[in-house]
Each structure stands twice: as C-alpha cells, then as structure tokens.
Amino acid sequence: MDELVVPGCPEGSLRAVAYIKERQPGELVVKTVDEDCVKVLKLVLPLFNYFVVDEFKEGEFHTVKVRRGKT
C-alpha cells in the first residue's frame, strides 16, 4: 500500500491525482493536515476510479484510505 503526505488544498488534491495517474496503485493512503482537502479528495477520486474505504484523524493528520475500483 502506497502512502502519500500532501499539503492542504488545492495543491494537496492535485498531488494526489497526479500520483494516482502516474503510478496507479491498488491502494493508497493520503495524509493531510487540511480537513477541507479530505472533502475534495472524496469528490474527485471517484472520477479516477478510486473510492474511499476508510477515513480518520490521527494526531494532526487527516487520513484517507482509497482503493482502486474494479474495471
């Protein structure tokens, strides 16, 4: 499982999308300190066939676990 730490939005969501398009991991954990970035990721990632399977906060980071959908 890949892990990516990103800054707040909009840069954070753009980095996550770029990472997904380039590497196409089966599963990815995205960590950010920006709660609004989590909301953006939950809206944008399904457009790239990635779906949130878990979301939680640990320490200062908001963590989003996503998995690639079946094609």
Secondary structure, DSSP 4 states (H G I P E B T S, - for coil): -EEEE--STTHHHHHHHHHHHHH--SEEEEEES-HHHHHHHHHHGGGGTEEEEEEEEETTEEEEEEEEPP-
